[in-house]
Amino acid sequence: MALFGDDDDGIGEALRDQGISDHVDNKFMELSTFQGVRGVIILNSSGDPVKWYFEENYQHAAFKFISISVQLMSHIRTSLRKLDKLEPDSWGDAGGEQDLRFLRVRSKKNEIIIAPSVDYTLVVVQDLNAMDMVD
C-alpha cells in the first residue's frame, strides 16, 4: 500500500484548482510507478507540498524528505546569490542572478532529485539498491 497525499481530499480537483493540469497529474502518477522510485513530491512556490506519493516503507520519512528538499533549495539559492556577488562577470552573459535549475544528491541508500520551476518543484526520491538491481 502506498501513501498518496494532497492538500485536499479531492486529489485531482484540488490540484487543478492550484493550476496543476491533468497532464502533470498523469506524469506524476507515471513517475511513481518507475523502478526504484520510493517517493514523488510536488511543492508549490512557497515550498508547501501540494501532492505527494511514498511507498509504504518510506511513509514514515515522507515529511522529512519534503523538509530536507526545501532546506537544500534554500541553502543552494543563497549560495548562488553569494557567488553572483563575488564574481558577477564569471557567469557569462546570463545577465542576472543565477538560480537552482536541477539538483541531484546521493547518499548510500537514496538519491534525491530536485527540479524546481517558477510555480512548482518536483522532488523524486529513489532507492539506490532497487536501481542497482535494474542495471
Salt bridges, closest charged atoms under 4 A:
ASP22 OD1 - ARG16 NH1 2.60
ASP25 OD1 - LYS51 NZ 3.14
GLU30 OE1 - LYS27 NZ 3.44
GLU55 OE2 - ARG38 NH1 3.16
ASP99 OD1 - ARG77 NE 2.73
GLU111 OE2 - ARG104 NE 2.44
GLU111 OE2 - ARG106 NE 2.88
ASP127 OD2 - ARG38 NE 3.59
